[in-house]
């Protein structure tokens, strides 16, 4: 299970320059019966103009968390976009202790400055 909580970072944003900075906190919970390790991440960030940023890499924030059944891992990262509204979605590539590789999909969530969406 993956949950995302986004936050607008007003102090680092410059709307007049098309710079909107967001932090997002992700909580990953192993809802399965077998321990698993997060290997890689793949994000798609689509702004209001349709511009897509693709972010890939090993682990998250320099870590490849290993989660036993019922355990959670929480981290915070950030994104800079050119519009006041954007959507993020993606997936984590995982490997369970039984050697099975699988994808954990990150549900789409919205980055938006306060009072932009109702």
C-alpha positions as CSV (number, residue, x, y, z in Angstrom):
1,X,0.0,0.0,0.0
2,X,1.3,3.4,-0.9
3,X,0.0,6.8,0.4
4,X,1.1,10.2,-0.8
5,X,0.7,13.6,1.0
6,X,1.8,16.7,-1.0
7,X,2.7,20.1,0.4
8,X,3.3,23.4,-1.4
9,X,6.6,25.1,-0.5
10,X,5.7,28.8,-0.9
11,X,9.1,30.1,0.4
12,X,11.0,28.3,-2.5
13,X,8.4,29.0,-5.2
14,X,8.5,32.0,-7.6
15,X,5.2,32.0,-9.6
16,X,6.3,35.0,-11.6
17,X,9.2,32.8,-12.9
18,X,7.1,29.7,-13.4
19,X,8.7,27.9,-10.5
20,X,6.4,26.0,-8.1
21,X,8.1,23.8,-5.5
22,X,6.3,20.9,-3.7
23,X,7.3,18.4,-1.1
24,X,5.5,15.1,-0.9
25,X,5.6,12.5,1.8
26,X,5.3,8.9,0.8
27,X,4.4,6.0,3.1
28,X,5.0,2.5,1.7
29,X,3.5,-0.4,3.7
30,X,4.1,-4.0,3.0
31,X,0.6,-5.4,3.0
32,X,1.8,-8.8,1.8
33,X,2.9,-11.9,3.5
34,X,6.5,-11.9,2.3
35,X,9.3,-9.4,3.0
36,X,10.3,-7.3,0.0
37,X,12.9,-4.7,-0.9
38,X,12.4,-1.6,-3.0
39,X,14.9,-1.6,-5.8
40,X,14.0,1.3,-8.2
41,X,11.6,4.2,-8.6
42,X,9.8,5.6,-11.8
43,X,7.8,8.8,-11.6
44,X,5.8,10.7,-14.2
45,X,5.0,14.3,-13.3
46,X,2.6,16.0,-15.7
47,X,2.1,19.8,-15.3
48,X,-1.0,21.8,-16.4
49,X,0.6,22.5,-19.8
50,X,1.0,18.8,-20.5
51,X,4.8,18.8,-20.0
52,X,5.9,15.5,-18.5
53,X,9.0,15.0,-16.3
54,X,10.2,11.4,-15.9
55,X,12.3,10.5,-12.9
56,X,14.0,7.2,-12.5
57,X,16.7,5.8,-10.3
58,X,17.7,3.3,-7.6
59,X,15.8,3.3,-4.4
60,X,14.3,6.4,-2.8
61,X,16.3,9.2,-1.0
62,X,19.4,7.1,-1.3
63,X,17.9,4.1,0.4
64,X,16.5,0.7,-0.8
65,X,14.1,0.0,2.1
66,X,13.5,-3.6,3.1
67,X,10.0,-4.2,4.5
68,X,8.7,-7.1,6.4
69,X,5.0,-7.9,6.4
70,X,3.1,-5.0,8.1
71,X,6.1,-2.7,8.2
72,X,6.1,0.8,6.7
73,X,8.7,3.2,5.4
74,X,8.1,6.9,5.1
75,X,10.1,9.5,3.3
76,X,9.8,13.0,2.0
77,X,11.1,14.3,-1.4
78,X,10.3,17.1,-3.7
79,X,9.4,18.3,-7.2
80,X,9.7,21.6,-9.0
81,X,7.2,22.3,-11.7
82,X,6.3,25.2,-14.0
83,X,2.6,25.4,-13.3
84,X,0.5,25.8,-10.1
85,X,-1.1,22.4,-10.6
86,X,0.4,19.0,-11.6
87,X,-0.2,15.3,-11.1
88,X,2.3,12.7,-10.1
89,X,2.1,8.9,-10.5
90,X,4.6,6.1,-10.7
91,X,5.8,2.8,-9.6
92,X,8.4,1.1,-7.4
93,X,10.2,-2.0,-8.7
94,X,10.3,-4.5,-5.8
95,X,11.8,-7.9,-5.1
96,X,10.3,-10.3,-2.5
97,X,12.3,-12.7,-0.4
98,X,11.1,-15.5,-2.6
99,X,12.8,-14.0,-5.6
100,X,9.7,-12.6,-7.3
101,X,10.1,-9.2,-8.9
102,X,6.9,-7.1,-9.0
103,X,5.7,-3.5,-9.4
104,X,4.1,-1.5,-6.6
105,X,2.1,1.3,-8.3
106,X,1.9,4.7,-6.8
107,X,-1.6,6.1,-7.2
108,X,-2.0,9.4,-9.0
109,X,-2.0,12.4,-6.7
110,X,-2.2,16.2,-7.3
111,X,0.3,18.9,-6.5
112,X,-1.5,22.2,-6.3
113,X,-1.0,25.5,-4.6
114,X,-3.6,26.3,-1.9
115,X,-6.9,27.7,-3.1
116,X,-6.2,26.5,-6.7
117,X,-8.5,23.5,-6.7
118,X,-11.8,23.1,-4.8
